[in-house]
Amino acid sequence: MPDFQRHTARCPPGKAAIGCGAEAQGNDAILVGSFPMDGADGWTGPGRQPRYSTVGIPVYVICAYR
């Protein structure tokens, strides 16, 4: 599906995600999920935005040393 994308934000090596989130931005943008990546080294936010080739789903992560 061309209007579906998975956006991620990763922590630098040696750090883990301690706070995170994702949001839908733009016309008809839909956040499908918001969850940690395997290993807790980042965050993923999949989303859809019909009729657009890119999806307005910014993903944020706050990282700290493990």
N, CA, C and O atoms as CSV, one atom per row, in Angstrom:
chain,resi,resn,atom,element,x,y,z
A,1,MET,N,N,0.849,-1.176,0.000
A,1,MET,CA,C,0.000,0.000,0.000
A,1,MET,C,C,0.898,1.244,0.000
A,1,MET,O,O,1.641,1.438,0.962
A,2,PRO,N,N,0.865,2.076,-1.012
A,2,PRO,CA,C,1.767,3.222,-1.100
A,2,PRO,C,C,1.508,4.307,-0.069
A,2,PRO,O,O,2.400,5.107,0.212
A,3,ASP,N,N,0.308,4.354,0.503
A,3,ASP,CA,C,0.013,5.399,1.477
A,3,ASP,C,C,0.267,4.933,2.914
A,3,ASP,O,O,-0.158,5.607,3.853
A,4,PHE,N,N,0.949,3.795,3.112
A,4,PHE,CA,C,1.285,3.280,4.444
A,4,PHE,C,C,2.796,3.330,4.615
A,4,PHE,O,O,3.536,2.874,3.743
A,5,GLN,N,N,3.259,3.880,5.731
A,5,GLN,CA,C,4.692,3.922,6.013
A,5,GLN,C,C,4.919,3.693,7.498
A,5,GLN,O,O,4.049,3.959,8.327
A,6,ARG,N,N,6.110,3.194,7.813
A,6,ARG,CA,C,6.525,2.983,9.192
A,6,ARG,C,C,7.701,3.921,9.457
A,6,ARG,O,O,8.761,3.774,8.848
A,7,HIS,N,N,7.523,4.868,10.350
A,7,HIS,CA,C,8.576,5.812,10.694
A,7,HIS,C,C,9.200,5.400,12.031
A,7,HIS,O,O,8.506,4.893,12.912
A,8,THR,N,N,10.504,5.619,12.179
A,8,THR,CA,C,11.187,5.231,13.409
A,8,THR,C,C,12.114,6.348,13.884
A,8,THR,O,O,12.564,7.190,13.107
A,9,ALA,N,N,12.376,6.321,15.172
A,9,ALA,CA,C,13.375,7.195,15.787
A,9,ALA,C,C,14.236,6.283,16.656
A,9,ALA,O,O,13.716,5.539,17.488
A,10,ARG,N,N,15.548,6.340,16.463
A,10,ARG,CA,C,16.466,5.448,17.182
A,10,ARG,C,C,17.329,6.213,18.169
A,10,ARG,O,O,17.657,7.383,17.971
A,11,CYS,N,N,17.688,5.510,19.245
A,11,CYS,CA,C,18.627,6.047,20.223
A,11,CYS,C,C,20.053,5.769,19.743
A,11,CYS,O,O,20.277,4.816,18.997
A,12,PRO,N,N,21.010,6.587,20.161
A,12,PRO,CA,C,22.405,6.291,19.833
A,12,PRO,C,C,22.868,5.021,20.558
A,12,PRO,O,O,22.250,4.618,21.544
A,13,PRO,N,N,23.935,4.393,20.086
A,13,PRO,CA,C,24.437,3.187,20.735
A,13,PRO,C,C,24.692,3.405,22.228
A,13,PRO,O,O,25.217,4.444,22.628
A,14,GLY,N,N,24.319,2.421,23.048
A,14,GLY,CA,C,24.514,2.497,24.487
A,14,GLY,C,C,23.385,3.170,25.240
A,14,GLY,O,O,23.416,3.240,26.468
A,15,LYS,N,N,22.381,3.669,24.517
A,15,LYS,CA,C,21.248,4.325,25.171
A,15,LYS,C,C,19.964,3.549,24.879
A,15,LYS,O,O,19.866,2.825,23.888
A,16,ALA,N,N,18.977,3.722,25.771
A,16,ALA,CA,C,17.681,3.069,25.625
A,16,ALA,C,C,16.579,4.120,25.633
A,16,ALA,O,O,16.732,5.198,26.208
A,17,ALA,N,N,15.479,3.791,24.994
A,17,ALA,CA,C,14.327,4.687,24.952
A,17,ALA,C,C,13.635,4.692,26.314
A,17,ALA,O,O,13.310,3.635,26.856
A,18,ILE,N,N,13.409,5.896,26.869
A,18,ILE,CA,C,12.700,6.008,28.147
A,18,ILE,C,C,11.412,6.817,28.019
A,18,ILE,O,O,10.585,6.818,28.931
A,19,GLY,N,N,11.245,7.486,26.920
A,19,GLY,CA,C,10.032,8.244,26.645
A,19,GLY,C,C,9.881,8.371,25.148
A,19,GLY,O,O,10.859,8.599,24.436
A,20,CYS,N,N,8.663,8.226,24.668
A,20,CYS,CA,C,8.509,8.179,23.214
A,20,CYS,C,C,7.091,8.541,22.815
A,20,CYS,O,O,6.203,8.680,23.656
A,21,GLY,N,N,6.902,8.689,21.515
A,21,GLY,CA,C,5.574,8.918,20.994
A,21,GLY,C,C,5.580,9.143,19.501
A,21,GLY,O,O,6.632,9.283,18.878
A,22,ALA,N,N,4.393,9.175,18.941
A,22,ALA,CA,C,4.202,9.433,17.520
A,22,ALA,C,C,2.870,10.145,17.372
A,22,ALA,O,O,1.982,10.001,18.213
A,23,GLU,N,N,2.733,10.913,16.303
A,23,GLU,CA,C,1.474,11.607,16.081
A,23,GLU,C,C,1.181,11.709,14.599
A,23,GLU,O,O,2.092,11.685,13.771
A,24,ALA,N,N,-0.092,11.822,14.271
A,24,ALA,CA,C,-0.524,11.991,12.891
A,24,ALA,C,C,-0.591,13.478,12.590
A,24,ALA,O,O,-1.204,14.240,13.338
A,25,GLN,N,N,0.040,13.894,11.492
A,25,GLN,CA,C,0.006,15.298,11.070
A,25,GLN,C,C,-0.326,15.361,9.591
A,25,GLN,O,O,0.211,14.593,8.793
A,26,GLY,N,N,-1.196,16.262,9.233
A,26,GLY,CA,C,-1.547,16.455,7.831
A,26,GLY,C,C,-2.955,15.968,7.532
A,26,GLY,O,O,-3.597,15.308,8.349
A,27,ASN,N,N,-3.415,16.313,6.335
A,27,ASN,CA,C,-4.758,15.941,5.903
A,27,ASN,C,C,-4.936,14.433,5.882
A,27,ASN,O,O,-4.188,13.722,5.212
A,28,ASP,N,N,-5.908,13.958,6.602
A,28,ASP,CA,C,-6.299,12.542,6.622
A,28,ASP,C,C,-5.224,11.596,7.150
A,28,ASP,O,O,-5.333,10.387,6.947
A,29,ALA,N,N,-4.184,12.105,7.823
A,29,ALA,CA,C,-3.147,11.230,8.381
A,29,ALA,C,C,-3.738,10.423,9.532
A,29,ALA,O,O,-4.488,10.953,10.352
A,30,ILE,N,N,-3.396,9.140,9.586
A,30,ILE,CA,C,-3.914,8.231,10.607
A,30,ILE,C,C,-2.753,7.499,11.240
A,30,ILE,O,O,-1.998,6.824,10.540
A,31,LEU,N,N,-2.592,7.614,12.550
A,31,LEU,CA,C,-1.592,6.858,13.284
A,31,LEU,C,C,-2.154,5.463,13.527
A,31,LEU,O,O,-3.207,5.314,14.146
A,32,VAL,N,N,-1.454,4.443,13.040
A,32,VAL,CA,C,-1.932,3.067,13.143
A,32,VAL,C,C,-1.417,2.397,14.417
A,32,VAL,O,O,-2.059,1.485,14.937
A,33,GLY,N,N,-0.275,2.838,14.918
A,33,GLY,CA,C,0.294,2.262,16.132
A,33,GLY,C,C,1.418,3.145,16.653
A,33,GLY,O,O,1.833,4.098,15.995
A,34,SER,N,N,1.900,2.816,17.840
A,34,SER,CA,C,3.006,3.537,18.451
A,34,SER,C,C,3.601,2.597,19.488
A,34,SER,O,O,2.979,2.320,20.513
A,35,PHE,N,N,4.831,2.098,19.216
A,35,PHE,CA,C,5.378,1.066,20.093
A,35,PHE,C,C,6.902,1.046,20.057
A,35,PHE,O,O,7.513,1.559,19.119
A,36,PRO,N,N,7.525,0.439,21.102
A,36,PRO,CA,C,8.988,0.372,21.155
A,36,PRO,C,C,9.542,-0.608,20.133
A,36,PRO,O,O,8.880,-1.572,19.749
A,37,MET,N,N,10.765,-0.342,19.701
A,37,MET,CA,C,11.464,-1.258,18.807
A,37,MET,C,C,12.079,-2.382,19.636
A,37,MET,O,O,12.278,-2.225,20.841
A,38,ASP,N,N,12.378,-3.500,19.010
A,38,ASP,CA,C,13.055,-4.600,19.701
A,38,ASP,C,C,14.343,-4.090,20.331
A,38,ASP,O,O,15.094,-3.349,19.698
A,39,GLY,N,N,14.597,-4.478,21.557
A,39,GLY,CA,C,15.807,-4.055,22.240
A,39,GLY,C,C,15.686,-2.711,22.927
A,39,GLY,O,O,16.652,-2.238,23.525
A,40,ALA,N,N,14.527,-2.085,22.857
A,40,ALA,CA,C,14.266,-0.790,23.497
A,40,ALA,C,C,15.223,0.303,23.042
A,40,ALA,O,O,15.497,1.236,23.796
A,41,ASP,N,N,15.740,0.198,21.805
A,41,ASP,CA,C,16.676,1.218,21.324
A,41,ASP,C,C,16.026,2.260,20.429
A,41,ASP,O,O,16.720,3.010,19.743
A,42,GLY,N,N,14.689,2.313,20.430
A,42,GLY,CA,C,13.999,3.304,19.622
A,42,GLY,C,C,12.496,3.109,19.657
A,42,GLY,O,O,11.974,2.316,20.441
A,43,TRP,N,N,11.809,3.845,18.795
A,43,TRP,CA,C,10.351,3.831,18.769
A,43,TRP,C,C,9.873,3.796,17.331
A,43,TRP,O,O,10.535,4.332,16.442
A,44,THR,N,N,8.727,3.169,17.095
A,44,THR,CA,C,8.152,3.035,15.759
A,44,THR,C,C,6.733,3.588,15.749
A,44,THR,O,O,5.966,3.387,16.691
A,45,GLY,N,N,6.401,4.280,14.678
A,45,GLY,CA,C,5.045,4.796,14.499
A,45,GLY,C,C,4.574,4.559,13.077
A,45,GLY,O,O,4.878,5.356,12.190
A,46,PRO,N,N,3.840,3.483,12.839
A,46,PRO,CA,C,3.285,3.254,11.510
A,46,PRO,C,C,2.037,4.097,11.287
A,46,PRO,O,O,1.296,4.385,12.226
A,47,GLY,N,N,1.811,4.490,10.037
A,47,GLY,CA,C,0.636,5.298,9.756
A,47,GLY,C,C,0.236,5.272,8.298
A,47,GLY,O,O,0.947,4.748,7.440
A,48,ARG,N,N,-0.928,5.855,8.042
A,48,ARG,CA,C,-1.482,5.937,6.694
A,48,ARG,C,C,-1.860,7.376,6.400
A,48,ARG,O,O,-2.200,8.141,7.302
A,49,GLN,N,N,-1.796,7.732,5.130
A,49,GLN,CA,C,-2.286,9.027,4.682
A,49,GLN,C,C,-2.759,8.850,3.242
A,49,GLN,O,O,-1.983,9.015,2.300
A,50,PRO,N,N,-4.043,8.513,3.079
A,50,PRO,CA,C,-4.583,8.249,1.742
A,50,PRO,C,C,-4.334,9.405,0.778
A,50,PRO,O,O,-4.403,10.577,1.148
A,51,ARG,N,N,-4.048,9.045,-0.452
A,51,ARG,CA,C,-3.838,9.990,-1.556
A,51,ARG,C,C,-2.513,10.746,-1.493
A,51,ARG,O,O,-2.326,11.696,-2.252
A,52,TYR,N,N,-1.593,10.361,-0.621
A,52,TYR,CA,C,-0.290,11.020,-0.522
A,52,TYR,C,C,0.818,9.985,-0.637
A,52,TYR,O,O,0.648,8.847,-0.200
A,53,SER,N,N,1.950,10.363,-1.220
A,53,SER,CA,C,3.067,9.416,-1.365
A,53,SER,C,C,3.928,9.345,-0.111
A,53,SER,O,O,4.684,8.389,0.062
A,54,THR,N,N,3.827,10.341,0.765
A,54,THR,CA,C,4.522,10.297,2.050
A,54,THR,C,C,3.482,10.449,3.154
A,54,THR,O,O,2.408,11.010,2.940
A,55,VAL,N,N,3.816,9.944,4.326
A,55,VAL,CA,C,2.871,9.944,5.434
A,55,VAL,C,C,3.364,10.883,6.525
A,55,VAL,O,O,4.526,10.810,6.926
A,56,GLY,N,N,2.496,11.760,7.007
A,56,GLY,CA,C,2.852,12.722,8.047
A,56,GLY,C,C,2.765,12.109,9.438
A,56,GLY,O,O,1.826,12.390,10.183
A,57,ILE,N,N,3.740,11.272,9.794
A,57,ILE,CA,C,3.778,10.627,11.107
A,57,ILE,C,C,5.156,10.880,11.723
A,57,ILE,O,O,6.055,10.055,11.558
A,58,PRO,N,N,5.343,11.994,12.426
A,58,PRO,CA,C,6.619,12.189,13.113
A,58,PRO,C,C,6.691,11.289,14.351
A,58,PRO,O,O,5.689,11.054,15.025
A,59,VAL,N,N,7.891,10.798,14.628
A,59,VAL,CA,C,8.130,9.912,15.773
A,59,VAL,C,C,9.195,10.563,16.650
A,59,VAL,O,O,10.188,11.090,16.148
A,60,TYR,N,N,8.980,10.524,17.952
A,60,TYR,CA,C,9.888,11.152,18.909
A,60,TYR,C,C,10.394,10.111,19.900
A,60,TYR,O,O,9.661,9.194,20.272
A,61,VAL,N,N,11.652,10.252,20.328
A,61,VAL,CA,C,12.189,9.330,21.332
A,61,VAL,C,C,13.106,10.113,22.275
A,61,VAL,O,O,13.878,10.970,21.845
A,62,ILE,N,N,13.005,9.802,23.550
A,62,ILE,CA,C,13.903,10.347,24.572
A,62,ILE,C,C,14.780,9.192,25.029
A,62,ILE,O,O,14.276,8.134,25.404
A,63,CYS,N,N,16.081,9.395,24.999
A,63,CYS,CA,C,17.029,8.318,25.281
A,63,CYS,C,C,17.851,8.614,26.532
A,63,CYS,O,O,18.103,9.772,26.865
A,64,ALA,N,N,18.264,7.550,27.219
A,64,ALA,CA,C,19.122,7.666,28.403
A,64,ALA,C,C,20.107,6.504,28.383
A,64,ALA,O,O,19.850,5.472,27.763
A,65,TYR,N,N,21.247,6.680,29.072
A,65,TYR,CA,C,22.203,5.577,29.168
A,65,TYR,C,C,21.573,4.393,29.856
A,65,TYR,O,O,20.784,4.550,30.788
A,66,ARG,N,N,21.919,3.216,29.400
A,66,ARG,CA,C,21.372,1.973,29.970
A,66,ARG,C,C,21.923,1.740,31.350
A,66,ARG,O,O,21.582,0.747,31.992
